Structure formats: C-alpha cells, structure tokens
Amino acid sequence: MKISYNWLKWYIPDVPTPEKLADIFTYHLCEVENIEKKVNDIVFDINILPNRAHDLLSHQGIAHELASLLNIKFIDPTSKYKVPESKPTNLKIEIKSEKCKRYMGRIIRNIKVGPSPDWVKTHLESIGQRSINNMVDAANIVMYDLGQPTHIFDLDKVKEKLLIRLAKEDESIITLDNKIFKLREKDLVIADSVQVLAVAGIKGGKIAEVDENTKNIILEVANFDSTSIRKTAQSLNIFTDARKRFENELSPELGDCAMLEFSALIAEMCPMAYFEDVVDIYPFKKKENKLSFSALNISKILGLAVSKKEIELILKRYNFKYTENKGVFEIIIPLMRLDLVGEEDMAEEVGRILGYDKLKPKIPKINFKIQKNKEFNKIKKTREYLLSEGYSEIMTYTFCNEGEVEVLASASDKKFLRTNLSNGLKDSLKLNQLNMPLLKMQEIKLFEVGVVFKKSGEEIHVAYGDKKGVEEMILDDFVLKVLDPFSGWSSFERGIQGPEEKIFGTEKIFKPWSMFPFITRDIAVWVPEEIKSENVKKIIKNNMGELVIQGPELFDEFKKGNKKSYAFRLIFQSYKRTLTDTEINEIMTKITNKIKGENDWQVR
C-alpha cells in the first residue's frame, strides 16, 4: 500500500522525518518495500499483512497507529467536516442476505459532475491514483483515507429501491469497464427492483453509472461478509482495491465516519447540492468483546521480560479501556481491532510496540540423543545398491482394481490398495521399453521400494527387474540376502540426458520431453565399398526435415563383395501434434529418391 508523507502530516503534524519513519515502520509495524521521493512529497510503499488489513490499509489507520506508538498528537478531522442540514428521504433499502452486515445510503440532489479541486488531484496523484471526476475522486479519497470502500449510483437510473440480495439464475452484469460477467446464485449483488446494479463490494455496473449528465445520486457505504466477497471476486477473476479491503474484513463501525467524510467531500465540491437523511440498516450491531491476559504469560510467549508498568503504558497510549488485578489485565477490545482475539495476539501487540529489535534470538537447550531409524537405513542401503547396479527408481500407483484392503471411498474404479509392487513394475517396464530407441538405451532396469497392504498389515517391499523378469521380496529379506555381504557404501547422483540438453560453459539448458508419440524408421543403403557412411548420412540429413529429433544414427554396417551396406535409424516426433504414417512415409520417400537419383545407390 502507498502512503503519502504529506497526507500523514494532516493527522499527525509531529510525524518523524521520513528516514526515521522508515525505521519505525520496519521495527514496529510492517515491511517497507520502497520509498519514492517526489517533487513535494515522499511516498512509502508498505506491506500490510492480512491480520492488520482491516484497520491499516488507510492513511488514517496508519496515522492512528503511529500516534499511539510514538505517543504524539492525532488530529481528528471529524469536527472539520461540514455537511448541510439534511431533509427527510424516501430512499428505500432492503437487505435480503445475511452476507450484508450493514448498508448505509444517502440521496444527494442537484450535484454537478466535473473536475476535482487541485488538492484532491494532488492527494490522489501522490499515491499513484489518476483523477477521474469529482464524484469518483471523492469515493477514492474516502477509501484511501479511511480504508472503507464506497460507491455512487445515479439516482435517476435506479428503479424504486435498492436491494442487497443474492444473484438469480442466469443473471449477468456489464461492469463499468464494459465487461460482461455471468453471476452465480451465491454471489451477492446490489440491485433495484428490475436488474443488477453492482457486484457487492467488488465492482459497479454500467446501468446506474454516474456520468456528466448525472444530477442526483445515492451514496453507498456498506459492509459485506469477507469470505463471500473473496469467493465471488475469485470466481469472476476481478481484482479491485475495494475487493482487497472487503475480503480482509472491515469493521461495520467504519460506516459512520465514512458516510460523514463522503458527504462532506461532495458538499465541498458541489456547494449547491442538498442532502437527504442517511438510511442506515444495521441488523446486528457489533458488540464489545473483552480479553484477559497476564504480564507473566506475555513475557513467556515473547521470551522477553515485560513488566506490568510497561503494559499499562502501552494500553494507555492506545486508549484501551482496561482493569488490572495482580498482574492480570482485562481489556475491552476496540471495535476496529478485529485481530485481537486471544492472549497470543496481545503478546504480539506488546512485542511489536516495544520493538522487534528487543527480542534477542536464543537457541534453546535440548537434551537428546540422536537415534538411527533402522527402517530408513535399510531403505537407503537398498536404494544405493540398486542404483549402483544400473537400476532406475520409480513410484507406481498405490491404488489398484483388486486387493485385500478396500478403501472407504475412491474417485475412480481403483478401490483397493495394492498387495504387491510387481504388477506396477511390470506395467512400467512395458511402457519404458517402448521408449528405448528414444532414450538410446540397450535395456531398461527399474526398481521400487514401497508399502503394500495386506489383511495382516502393512509391509515394505522391494521389487526390481528388467525385460527378463521381475523379482519382489520383503525389505528385510532383500537386505539380508543381497546387501549384507557388501560393504563400503557410497552415495552418488545419477542423471539422464534429455533429448535436447545443450551445454554452454557450465550451464545446462533442458528442453522438456514431447507429450506426443514418436515414430522410428530405418533405412539401409548398398553403396560401392569406397563410399563412407558419412556421405550417405549427409544426404539423409539434408532431406529429413525438422521432425527428426534423433538421427540419422548408423546402427549396422557390413561388406559383401565390392559393396557395403549402411543402416541408419531416424526417430520422428513433434511437440505440437501426433505424427501420421502418411507424412513420415512422404519424408522417407523423398530421402530414398535422393539416394537413388543422385548416386545410383540401392536402397533395400
């Protein structure tokens, strides 16, 4: 979040210098990601974590916190807000969902949409926001000043009343940026008696948009369920500053101050406007909660000796109402502090205010003896032995079609747990043998160490094998039979070179395997005995095209009479599609014709 230094000075004139303020943020509040020096201002980009997003994603929130932390004066701007005397209203608002905790609305008539005053533009530009018009700017000022998102509807475009309800089946909305979104029945919306006007807490709609012809408006200051806002915003893939604040939960108590400031800004920029009474629907007013903690426990949690007097000074600076009895405190949690729930939260609060730099790291004394895990040691030795013998380790599925132990629920037809490793290993061998030409391997040797499940219980087995056969035994038997005669274990790393691994200096660049199948073709050529294999290879290479990923590779050569036979292998594969025999045959025909036509060699 961007914080303007000049904006802070409006509320705390005695704010420290920017250099000192950066340290205060770091040691007591949050991380400073960037400090931007402007012509007449300095802007801090600070990282407010979610546990304090409800009260610190705003200039007033930060100013309140700094004033209490530093024990300096905070100037409450409320007394300076001037709003004309309001008149009775006929604005109708209905809340039809518990996902709306509070909704405040106010009609203002005879406004004029136009450019904002210079101070408003400067205010917004200091934190990287572009001025739109006086109405939009007023809403943004309130959000960045108080942390409470607001919205404005064109009154003359609203039919009868405002309804805060869940979307209906197949309802959609065109948002202010002209995008169409289909809504779900669990999405909270603001509507009138006919159609949807806004996605609650996230984005306004085009239907009741304020434009240059707008004369009468409805101010919205509301509070919505944070989980509902987050899920709707994620479903629609919409990210706005309003969403960011609502999804981190805001106190409904913010509404009064927000409506007052919002109204005062409109009054200042539209002096001929007249105001109607605020309609405030607040079904379940937030109650004060209490929290108890002791100085002794705070010290234990922090690992820092904190006296009763230090805690009292902190509570007074932050205007906490409290009582104390023999070192045990009971506080009334301020309605804006949604993060204070348990004793650990107060420990964090005290530690943060005292300064994280006072918490010195100390390694605890732990008396224990290192114990070897015999089972892990056996698995390690088994794996090292098989790797040293040229086997590659695999992991196959635990679930299968039949077995002795059935699972309670399964997402597929594999409802049993495996009783052996052999079946999975055999399937892997068959699959990998098909890829032997691509991998340039003469044989495939695989192994697996894993758990099998029998009625008698779980067992760890070892299965290993190649195309000649698969053998499986219990881990203990394998270790006793195969490993015990050996000594002198060593660990090592084994890697397989991919199809397009290129080396530049010491850096390796790996290109992933293609997901499409490969096709192998062989071509054998009779040539005069004086012709070398490289001559034939060159012709093949010049005519094989870009689909060959390996080859031409000479794999057979013999002499008969005064002629020689060279046999080459080509492997075709695409990264974009499955190749067909027809297109491969065309390439092979082209190669054959070149070999025959230019040199009168014989392709067999």
Secondary structure as the mmCIF struct_conf table of DSSP 4:
data_model
#
loop_
_struct_conf.conf_type_id
_struct_conf.id
_struct_conf.beg_label_comp_id
_struct_conf.beg_label_asym_id
_struct_conf.beg_label_seq_id
_struct_conf.end_label_comp_id
_struct_conf.end_label_asym_id
_struct_conf.end_label_seq_id
STRN STRN1 LYS A 2 SER A 4
HELX_RH_AL_P HELX_RH_AL_P1 TYR A 5 TYR A 11
TURN_TY1_P TURN_TY1_P1 PRO A 13 ASP A 14
HELX_LH_PP_P HELX_LH_PP_P1 VAL A 15 THR A 17
HELX_RH_AL_P HELX_RH_AL_P2 PRO A 18 HIS A 28
TURN_TY1_P TURN_TY1_P2 LEU A 29 LEU A 29
STRN STRN2 GLU A 31 LYS A 37
BEND BEND1 VAL A 39 ASN A 40
STRN STRN3 ILE A 42 ASN A 47
HELX_RH_3T_P HELX_RH_3T_P1 PRO A 50 ARG A 52
HELX_RH_AL_P HELX_RH_AL_P3 ALA A 53 LEU A 56
BEND BEND2 LEU A 57 SER A 58
HELX_RH_AL_P HELX_RH_AL_P4 HIS A 59 LEU A 70
TURN_TY1_P TURN_TY1_P3 ASN A 71 ASN A 71
HELX_RH_3T_P HELX_RH_3T_P2 PRO A 77 LYS A 80
HELX_LH_PP_P HELX_LH_PP_P2 PRO A 84 SER A 86
STRN STRN4 LYS A 87 LYS A 87
STRN STRN5 ILE A 93 ILE A 95
TURN_TY1_P TURN_TY1_P4 GLU A 98 LYS A 99
STRN STRN6 CYS A 100 ARG A 109
BEND BEND3 ASN A 110 ASN A 110
HELX_LH_PP_P HELX_LH_PP_P3 PRO A 115 PRO A 117
HELX_RH_AL_P HELX_RH_AL_P5 ASP A 118 SER A 126
TURN_TY1_P TURN_TY1_P5 ILE A 127 GLY A 128
HELX_RH_AL_P HELX_RH_AL_P6 ASN A 134 LEU A 146
BEND BEND4 GLY A 147 GLY A 147
STRN STRN7 THR A 150 ASP A 154
HELX_RH_3T_P HELX_RH_3T_P3 LEU A 155 LYS A 157
BEND BEND5 VAL A 158 VAL A 158
BEND BEND6 GLU A 160 GLU A 160
STRN STRN8 LEU A 162 LEU A 166
HELX_LH_PP_P HELX_LH_PP_P4 ALA A 167 LYS A 168
TURN_TY1_P TURN_TY1_P6 GLU A 169 ASP A 170
STRN STRN9 SER A 172 ILE A 174
STRN STRN10 THR A 175 THR A 175
TURN_TY1_P TURN_TY1_P7 LEU A 176 ASP A 177
BEND BEND7 ASN A 178 ASN A 178
STRN STRN11 ILE A 180 LYS A 182
HELX_LH_PP_P HELX_LH_PP_P5 LEU A 183 ARG A 184
TURN_TY1_P TURN_TY1_P8 GLU A 185 LYS A 186
STRN STRN12 LEU A 188 ALA A 191
BEND BEND8 SER A 193 GLN A 195
STRN STRN13 VAL A 196 VAL A 199
TURN_TY1_P TURN_TY1_P9 ALA A 200 ILE A 202
STRN STRN14 LYS A 203 GLY A 204
STRN STRN15 GLY A 205 GLY A 205
BEND BEND9 LYS A 206 LYS A 206
TURN_TY1_P TURN_TY1_P10 ILE A 207 ALA A 208
TURN_TY1_P TURN_TY1_P11 GLU A 212 ASN A 213
STRN STRN16 ILE A 217 PHE A 224
HELX_RH_AL_P HELX_RH_AL_P7 SER A 226 LEU A 236
TURN_TY1_P TURN_TY1_P12 ASN A 237 ASN A 237
HELX_RH_AL_P HELX_RH_AL_P8 ASP A 241 PHE A 246
TURN_TY1_P TURN_TY1_P13 GLU A 247 ASN A 248
TURN_TY1_P TURN_TY1_P14 PRO A 252 GLU A 253
HELX_RH_AL_P HELX_RH_AL_P9 LEU A 254 MET A 269
TURN_TY1_P TURN_TY1_P15 PRO A 271 MET A 272
STRN STRN17 TYR A 274 PHE A 275
STRN STRN18 GLU A 276 GLU A 276
HELX_LH_PP_P HELX_LH_PP_P6 ASP A 277 VAL A 278
STRN STRN19 VAL A 279 ILE A 281
BEND BEND10 PRO A 283 PHE A 284
HELX_LH_PP_P HELX_LH_PP_P7 LYS A 285 GLU A 288
STRN STRN20 ASN A 289 SER A 294
HELX_RH_AL_P HELX_RH_AL_P10 ALA A 295 LEU A 302
TURN_TY1_P TURN_TY1_P16 GLY A 303 GLY A 303
BEND BEND11 LEU A 304 LEU A 304
HELX_RH_AL_P HELX_RH_AL_P11 LYS A 308 ARG A 317
TURN_TY1_P TURN_TY1_P17 TYR A 318 ASN A 319
STRN STRN21 LYS A 321 ASN A 325
TURN_TY1_P TURN_TY1_P18 LYS A 326 GLY A 327
STRN STRN22 VAL A 328 ILE A 333
HELX_LH_PP_P HELX_LH_PP_P8 PRO A 334 PRO A 334
TURN_TY1_P TURN_TY1_P19 LEU A 335 MET A 336
TURN_TY1_P TURN_TY1_P20 LEU A 338 ASP A 339
BEND BEND12 GLY A 342 GLY A 342
HELX_RH_AL_P HELX_RH_AL_P12 GLU A 343 LEU A 354
HELX_RH_3T_P HELX_RH_3T_P4 TYR A 356 LYS A 358
HELX_LH_PP_P HELX_LH_PP_P9 ILE A 363 LYS A 365
HELX_RH_AL_P HELX_RH_AL_P13 LYS A 374 SER A 388
TURN_TY1_P TURN_TY1_P21 GLU A 389 GLY A 390
STRN STRN23 SER A 392 GLU A 393
BEND BEND13 THR A 398 THR A 398
STRN STRN24 PHE A 399 CYS A 400
BEND BEND14 ASN A 401 GLU A 402
BEND BEND15 GLU A 404 GLU A 404
STRN STRN25 VAL A 405 GLU A 406
BEND BEND16 LEU A 408 LEU A 408
BEND BEND17 ALA A 411 ASP A 413
STRN STRN26 PHE A 416 LEU A 417
BEND BEND18 THR A 419 THR A 419
BEND BEND19 LEU A 421 LEU A 421
HELX_RH_AL_P HELX_RH_AL_P14 SER A 422 LEU A 434
TURN_TY1_P TURN_TY1_P22 ASN A 435 ASN A 435
HELX_RH_AL_P HELX_RH_AL_P15 MET A 436 LEU A 439
TURN_TY1_P TURN_TY1_P23 LYS A 440 LYS A 440
BEND BEND20 GLN A 442 GLN A 442
STRN STRN27 LEU A 446 LYS A 454
TURN_TY1_P TURN_TY1_P24 LYS A 455 SER A 456
STRN STRN28 GLY A 457 ASP A 466
TURN_TY1_P TURN_TY1_P25 LYS A 467 LYS A 468
STRN STRN29 GLY A 469 ILE A 474
HELX_RH_AL_P HELX_RH_AL_P16 LEU A 475 PHE A 478
HELX_RH_PI_P HELX_RH_PI_P1 VAL A 479 LEU A 483
TURN_TY1_P TURN_TY1_P26 ASP A 484 PRO A 485
TURN_TY1_P TURN_TY1_P27 PRO A 499 GLU A 500
STRN STRN30 LYS A 502 PHE A 504
TURN_TY1_P TURN_TY1_P28 GLY A 505 THR A 506
STRN STRN31 GLU A 507 ILE A 509
HELX_LH_PP_P HELX_LH_PP_P10 LYS A 511 SER A 514
BEND BEND21 MET A 515 PHE A 516
HELX_LH_PP_P HELX_LH_PP_P11 PRO A 517 PHE A 518
STRN STRN32 ILE A 519 PRO A 528
TURN_TY1_P TURN_TY1_P29 GLU A 529 GLU A 530
HELX_RH_AL_P HELX_RH_AL_P17 SER A 533 ASN A 543
BEND BEND22 MET A 544 MET A 544
TURN_TY1_P TURN_TY1_P30 GLU A 546 LEU A 547
STRN STRN33 VAL A 548 LYS A 560
TURN_TY1_P TURN_TY1_P31 GLY A 561 ASN A 562
STRN STRN34 LYS A 563 PHE A 572
BEND BEND23 TYR A 575 ARG A 577
HELX_RH_AL_P HELX_RH_AL_P18 ASP A 581 ASN A 599
STRN STRN35 GLN A 602 VAL A 603
#
